[in-house]
Amino acid sequence: MGNVWDILNNYSGSILLGLFAAGLIAVLGIVLTRLISSLGAVQESPGFLPMLAIGGVISLILVLTIVATIFSILGITNKTQAMGLPEGSIRAVIALSLIVLFAILSVFLYRGVSGGGPLYTIQHLSDDERAKFLSDRPTIRDIHAVVALDANKEPIKNASGKLLYDISYRGSNPVGDDFAKQLLVLLGTLMTAITSFYLGAGTAQSAASTSQAAASSHPAPTVSVVSPTVHSIATGGAVIHLQVTGTNLNIITRVKIARAGVEVAARNVASNPTSVTCDVDVSAATTPPGGAAWDVVVEDGASISVRLPGALTINA
């Protein structure tokens, strides 16, 4: 008895999981059997098809609930997401449900539009009247002409002994047709919007993950010293051959010096992991000598910028 109790304690999660799986298979089998047996009612019940679509979505949500319960038992739920399912699962369910609803309701609306309006019947027409009626109305739908029968199922004849006919046809329903068309356009727009949102959210999330991965693979650069720290235009010339020393500088593509809102971009920028070299053109007009020292700024051309304040002094 003790061994049995130990087995139940050790494998209770697996046992519950098996019971859930068996119950899920049984429920799905019953639902599928009912749906298949009810397909014959589509022709007789116009509201069956929309109810079938809505019932399918509800069944899908119930299945997701069972899956979330199984995930909870196994301890693999994601508590930050809806229903504890993997990220993006609910967005995918909404998008797929809307696509399925659009497909089913489109078929339903088409059947309603193609079926026409109410059924009309004209009784006891002679052969000539029947022929004239048909020739005068070549566009009417679902027209049927049958021999008129009395209560005893015997053909009815006119005074001259010729057979009489009953004609049935469907009239037009422009209001219903317009409503079906507008509803179909609305459903198509809604499906496009939701699907685009789902795909766009996935793309944005993928781009953000890629950006974070790229940022983590490239540590932030640091700048320690520059050389030279003092430059004289009179003795050193109009070009400063500047070298910036630091770490993780291989991503740097731009260098500039800045002071009091004035910026001068460097040229011939070359970088490696430990240093950046460049040429800075200086003159009395662009870089007035004297005053406060200039900041040296290195950038990667995107979002990374490192500034070394007061690193360079320019004299006349």
TAVENMO-V653773 format. One record per helix or strand of 3 or more residues. SS is the DSSP state (helix for helix, strand for strand). FROM is the first residue (numbers start at 1). TO is the last residue. If there is no record, write none. Layout:
SS,FROM,TO
SS,FROM,TO
This chain:
helix,2,10
helix,12,41
helix,48,74
helix,82,84
helix,89,114
strand,119,125
helix,127,136
strand,141,147
strand,165,170
helix,174,217
strand,222,227
strand,230,232
helix,233,236
strand,239,247
strand,254,259
strand,262,265
strand,267,271
strand,275,281
strand,294,299
strand,305,315
